[in-house]
Amino acid sequence: MFGAPRVIETQVFARLPDKFKITGRRSAWIEARQHGAPHSFLEGPSFDRAGNLYCTDIPYGRIFKITPEGEFDLFFEYDGEPNGLKIHRDGRLFIADHRRGILVLDPVSRTIEPVLERAHTEGFRGCNDLFFGRNGDLYFTDQGQTGLQDPSGRVYCLQANGNLRCLIRDVPSPNGLALNLEENILYLNVTRANAVWRLPFLSNGDVTKVGVFLQLSGGGGPDGLAIDAEGNLAVAHAGFGTVWLFSRIGEPLYRVRSCEGLMTTNLAYGGVDGKTLYITESGTGAVLTAQMPTAGNPMYSHT
């Protein structure tokens, strides 16, 4: 349908030091997946206002802080499986934990507490990623082990007033998500369908006319998602070693190619001008960078 997009090469920004690599410790999260026995699985990159990059380590319940110079620090460790991470405008770290729901970490006291452990009286399948709207509403995915064999994943919105809404059910593996610039469309990575869905909102906030916006092929499927200042979608294609940049109308613009492994799981815009894309390559425990043509959406580069 389209010609091959132009390629943007990556380089290694930071690599997990040997002292933080874990071997010989049991992890139920790893045992349930086909990732072999990795020493870590980095995910959920998000920047604070000082330019520090935070990321999660799902199987071992760790939050790392990476300085602008690429130095790793073990910022927090707890009994959980942290996946997505976003920093609130007040500086708190909100975490989508696969086992414990939505949590919040105070970066000053370094204490963690639950925000939402269940959907009303029903347990989550396994929270995966999250995204803040400008008004403080928190959108998050409940993925668990869903897929084409069990398309029962869900997407929620925890409104700033505390009201919880289920926006859509019956999704085969909902993952990364982001609002468009106008915040009237939610884009959703549906990993096991290898697709990005488009969820338009009605004026009352209900979702309507959900459709496939992008259909990918190969790899494991789309994982993390980010929007730039022009409304382009950067889609991390896990298992393909690639981040795709699509225009707001779905035209492929660039292929950002991993210089390391194939597990390009998540991404965040950062750097002085906001045009540097930071990508977690979870297979090797590395964070890659690529210089992009347009800066990330300034509303969300530092939430």
C-alpha positions as CSV (number, residue, x, y, z in Angstrom):
1,M,0.0,0.0,0.0
2,F,2.9,2.4,0.9
3,G,6.6,2.4,0.0
4,A,9.1,1.6,2.8
5,P,9.4,4.6,5.1
6,R,12.7,6.3,5.7
7,V,14.9,4.8,8.4
8,I,16.1,6.6,11.5
9,E,19.0,4.8,13.3
10,T,19.2,4.5,17.1
11,Q,22.1,4.5,19.6
12,V,22.4,3.2,23.1
13,F,21.8,5.9,25.7
14,A,22.1,3.8,28.8
15,R,22.4,0.2,29.7
16,L,21.4,-1.6,32.9
17,P,24.6,-2.1,34.9
18,D,25.6,-5.6,35.8
19,K,25.1,-4.9,39.5
20,F,21.3,-4.5,38.9
21,K,21.0,-7.7,36.7
22,I,19.1,-10.4,38.6
23,T,19.7,-14.1,38.0
24,G,18.4,-17.1,39.9
25,R,15.3,-15.3,41.4
26,R,11.9,-16.8,40.7
27,S,9.5,-14.5,38.9
28,A,5.9,-15.6,38.2
29,W,5.6,-12.9,35.6
30,I,8.5,-14.3,33.6
31,E,7.4,-17.9,34.0
32,A,4.0,-17.0,32.4
33,R,5.7,-15.6,29.3
34,Q,8.0,-16.6,26.5
35,H,10.8,-14.3,27.4
36,G,13.3,-16.9,28.5
37,A,15.0,-16.0,31.8
38,P,15.9,-12.3,31.4
39,H,17.8,-10.4,34.1
40,S,15.3,-7.5,33.8
41,F,12.4,-6.3,31.7
42,L,12.5,-2.5,31.3
43,E,9.3,-0.7,30.5
44,G,7.3,2.5,31.2
45,P,9.8,5.3,30.4
46,S,8.7,8.7,31.7
47,F,10.5,12.0,32.3
48,D,10.3,14.3,35.3
49,R,10.8,18.1,34.9
50,A,14.5,17.8,35.8
51,G,15.1,15.6,32.8
52,N,15.5,12.4,34.7
53,L,14.1,9.3,33.0
54,Y,12.2,6.8,35.2
55,C,11.4,3.3,34.0
56,T,10.0,0.1,35.5
57,D,11.4,-3.4,35.8
58,I,8.3,-5.6,35.6
59,P,9.4,-9.0,36.9
60,Y,11.4,-7.8,39.9
61,G,9.3,-4.9,41.2
62,R,11.9,-2.1,40.6
63,I,11.7,1.5,39.5
64,F,14.9,2.9,38.1
65,K,15.9,6.6,37.7
66,I,18.3,7.4,34.9
67,T,20.1,10.7,34.9
68,P,20.4,12.9,31.8
69,E,24.0,11.5,31.6
70,G,22.7,7.9,31.4
71,E,23.5,6.8,35.0
72,F,21.1,4.2,36.5
73,D,19.9,4.4,40.1
74,L,17.6,1.9,41.8
75,F,15.0,4.5,42.9
76,F,12.5,2.1,44.5
77,E,11.8,-1.6,45.0
78,Y,8.7,-3.3,46.2
79,D,6.5,-6.4,46.0
80,G,4.8,-5.9,42.7
81,E,5.0,-6.1,38.9
82,P,5.2,-2.5,37.7
83,N,4.6,-2.0,33.9
84,G,3.4,1.4,32.8
85,L,4.6,4.6,34.5
86,K,3.5,8.2,34.1
87,I,4.5,11.2,36.2
88,H,1.7,13.5,37.3
89,R,2.0,17.2,37.1
90,D,2.5,17.3,40.8
91,G,5.5,15.0,40.5
92,R,4.0,11.8,41.8
93,L,4.7,8.6,39.9
94,F,1.6,6.6,38.9
95,I,2.2,3.0,38.1
96,A,0.1,0.4,36.3
97,D,1.0,-2.8,38.2
98,H,0.2,-6.1,36.6
99,R,-0.6,-7.7,40.0
100,R,-1.7,-4.8,42.2
101,G,-3.7,-2.4,40.0
102,I,-3.0,1.3,39.9
103,L,-0.4,2.6,42.4
104,V,1.1,5.9,43.2
105,L,4.7,6.5,44.4
106,D,5.7,9.6,46.3
107,P,9.2,10.5,45.0
108,V,10.0,12.5,48.2
109,S,9.0,10.1,50.9
110,R,9.5,7.1,48.5
111,T,6.4,5.5,49.8
112,I,3.9,3.6,47.6
113,E,0.1,3.2,48.1
114,P,-2.8,1.9,46.0
115,V,-5.0,4.2,44.0
116,L,-7.3,1.5,42.5
117,E,-7.0,-2.2,43.3
118,R,-10.3,-3.3,41.7
119,A,-12.8,-2.1,39.2
120,H,-15.7,-1.6,41.6
121,T,-15.8,-5.1,43.1
122,E,-14.1,-7.0,40.3
123,G,-10.4,-7.7,40.2
124,F,-8.3,-6.5,37.3
125,R,-6.8,-9.0,34.8
126,G,-3.5,-7.2,34.9
127,C,-3.0,-3.4,34.4
128,N,-0.5,-2.6,31.7
129,D,-0.2,1.1,30.7
130,L,-1.6,4.5,31.5
131,F,-2.0,8.1,30.2
132,F,-3.1,11.4,31.7
133,G,-5.4,13.8,30.0
134,R,-5.0,17.5,30.4
135,N,-7.9,17.7,32.9
136,G,-6.3,15.0,35.1
137,D,-8.3,12.1,34.0
138,L,-6.3,8.9,34.0
139,Y,-6.7,6.4,31.2
140,F,-5.4,2.9,31.7
141,T,-5.4,-0.6,30.1
142,D,-6.3,-3.9,31.8
143,Q,-4.6,-6.5,29.6
144,G,-3.6,-9.5,31.7
145,Q,-3.1,-12.6,29.5
146,T,-5.9,-11.6,27.0
147,G,-5.5,-12.2,23.3
148,L,-7.3,-13.6,20.3
149,Q,-8.1,-16.7,22.4
150,D,-9.6,-14.5,25.2
151,P,-10.5,-11.1,23.9
152,S,-11.7,-9.8,27.3
153,G,-9.3,-6.9,27.9
154,R,-10.6,-3.5,29.0
155,V,-9.8,0.2,28.9
156,Y,-10.8,2.4,31.8
157,C,-10.8,6.1,32.6
158,L,-10.4,7.1,36.3
159,Q,-11.8,10.6,36.2
160,A,-10.2,13.4,38.2
161,N,-13.3,13.4,40.4
162,G,-12.7,9.8,41.3
163,N,-15.4,8.3,39.1
164,L,-14.3,5.1,37.3
165,R,-15.6,4.4,33.8
166,C,-15.0,1.4,31.6
167,L,-14.6,2.8,28.1
168,I,-14.5,-0.5,26.2
169,R,-14.5,-4.2,26.8
170,D,-13.7,-7.3,24.8
171,V,-10.3,-6.1,23.6
172,P,-7.7,-8.8,22.6
173,S,-4.7,-7.4,24.6
174,P,-5.1,-3.6,25.2
175,N,-1.7,-2.1,25.8
176,G,-0.2,1.4,25.2
177,L,-2.6,4.3,24.7
178,A,-2.6,8.0,24.1
179,L,-5.0,10.8,23.3
180,N,-4.8,12.9,20.2
181,L,-4.0,16.6,20.4
182,E,-7.6,17.6,20.6
183,E,-8.3,14.9,23.2
184,N,-11.4,13.7,21.3
185,I,-9.9,10.4,20.2
186,L,-8.1,7.7,22.2
187,Y,-5.5,5.6,20.3
188,L,-5.0,2.1,21.6
189,N,-2.4,-0.5,20.8
190,V,-4.0,-3.9,20.7
191,T,-1.0,-6.1,20.8
192,R,-2.3,-9.6,19.9
193,A,-4.4,-8.2,17.1
194,N,-1.2,-6.4,15.8
195,A,-3.2,-3.3,15.4
196,V,-3.8,0.3,16.6
197,W,-7.4,1.0,17.3
198,R,-9.1,4.4,17.1
199,L,-11.7,5.2,19.9
200,P,-13.6,8.4,19.2
201,F,-15.5,10.1,22.1
202,L,-19.0,11.5,22.1
203,S,-19.6,14.7,23.9
204,N,-20.6,12.8,27.1
205,G,-17.3,10.9,27.1
206,D,-18.7,7.6,25.8
207,V,-16.7,5.8,23.1
208,T,-18.3,5.2,19.7
209,K,-17.5,3.8,16.3
210,V,-14.3,2.0,17.4
211,G,-12.2,1.0,14.4
212,V,-8.8,-0.2,13.3
213,F,-6.6,2.8,12.6
214,L,-3.4,0.9,11.8
215,Q,-2.7,-2.8,10.9
216,L,0.8,-4.0,11.5
217,S,2.4,-7.3,10.6
218,G,5.1,-9.5,12.2
219,G,6.8,-9.2,15.5
220,G,4.8,-9.6,18.7
221,G,2.6,-6.5,18.2
222,P,2.4,-2.8,19.1
223,D,3.3,-2.0,22.7
224,G,4.0,1.6,23.8
225,L,2.5,4.7,22.1
226,A,3.4,8.4,22.1
227,I,2.1,11.4,20.2
228,D,4.3,14.3,18.9
229,A,3.5,18.0,18.6
230,E,2.1,17.5,15.1
231,G,-0.2,14.6,16.1
232,N,1.9,11.9,14.6
233,L,1.9,8.5,16.4
234,A,5.1,6.8,17.4
235,V,4.3,3.1,17.9
236,A,6.8,0.7,19.6
237,H,6.6,-2.6,17.8
238,A,7.7,-5.2,20.2
239,G,9.4,-8.3,18.7
240,F,10.2,-6.3,15.5
241,G,13.0,-4.1,16.8
242,T,11.2,-1.0,15.5
243,V,9.3,2.1,16.4
244,W,7.1,3.3,13.6
245,L,6.1,6.9,13.1
246,F,2.8,7.4,11.4
247,S,1.1,10.6,10.5
248,R,-2.2,11.6,12.1
249,I,-4.0,10.2,9.1
250,G,-2.1,6.9,9.3
251,E,0.6,7.4,6.6
252,P,3.9,5.7,7.5
253,L,6.6,8.4,7.8
254,Y,9.7,6.8,9.4
255,R,11.0,3.5,10.7
256,V,13.2,3.9,13.8
257,R,15.4,0.8,13.8
258,S,16.8,-0.7,17.0
259,C,20.6,-1.0,17.2
260,E,20.2,-3.7,19.9
261,G,17.5,-6.4,20.2
262,L,14.0,-6.8,19.0
263,M,12.0,-6.0,22.2
264,T,11.3,-2.4,21.6
265,T,8.6,-2.1,24.2
266,N,7.9,1.5,25.1
267,L,9.0,5.0,24.4
268,A,9.0,8.7,25.6
269,Y,10.0,12.0,24.0
270,G,12.7,14.0,25.9
271,G,15.9,15.8,25.5
272,V,16.6,19.6,25.4
273,D,14.4,20.3,22.4
274,G,12.0,17.4,23.0
275,K,12.9,15.7,19.7
276,T,14.9,12.8,21.2
277,L,12.9,9.6,21.4
278,Y,13.9,7.3,24.2
279,I,13.1,3.6,23.7
280,T,13.2,0.7,26.2
281,E,14.7,-2.4,24.6
282,S,13.7,-4.9,27.2
283,G,15.5,-7.9,25.8
284,T,18.9,-6.5,26.6
285,G,18.1,-4.0,29.4
286,A,19.1,-1.0,27.3
287,V,17.5,2.4,26.6
288,L,18.0,3.6,23.0
289,T,17.7,7.1,21.6
290,A,16.7,8.4,18.1
291,Q,16.6,12.0,16.8
292,M,13.1,12.6,15.5
293,P,11.9,15.3,13.0
294,T,9.3,16.7,15.4
295,A,9.3,17.2,19.2
296,G,6.9,15.2,21.4
297,N,3.6,16.8,22.5
298,P,4.8,19.3,25.1
299,M,1.6,18.6,27.2
300,Y,2.8,15.1,27.8
301,S,6.6,15.0,27.5
302,H,6.6,16.1,31.2
303,T,3.1,15.4,32.5
